[in-house]
């Protein structure tokens, strides 16, 4: 409140940028007790690596960890589950970014 009364004419301006949503995901097969696997998604907004050769690494916006409830038969099925779960999280984030004209 003190800041608000001291600086009355301060404003925040948001503008679009060239950043894109990048997802770094990982799967660990049969690592949790009872032969279960885990999937991890690391969501961040970074510069597009196709346009900038060495993009600036921005802070993470979300880290999603999930232990699979079922035992998968192969590492390939665990990888498929990883893509599915991370896509379920990425779609609402992408929608929000589009609504913000990001």
Helices and strands as residue ranges (DSSP letters): H 2-6, E 19-32, E 36-47, E 60-67, H 75-99
